[in-house]
Amino acid sequence: MNRANIKRLNGRLAQVMLALADGGSYKSIAKDLGISPATVNVYVTEIYRLLAIKTQAQIGVAVEMYRPQITARAIDGKPAINRKEAPNGTQARQ
């Protein structure tokens, strides 16, 4: 995990990552973001893949190391909330 990997996160993945590090459950994150818990699970799996990590504890470590960069990705001007977005940053099919 390094700064280059953090740059691979889109806004929604960054939001989920921050919420997990702050102690959110999949259910509470889903409610806050207006998505299903299953979608949160998909996003977490994508975070693990992009950052080459294997545990939720490692998400916490990454956020501690890179919180400013992750926060910037979560609020980069793109309206990630209330927008259907696939984990890879592309628009999801509707």
Order of alpha helices (4+ residues) and beta strands (2+ residues): alpha-alpha-alpha-alpha-alpha
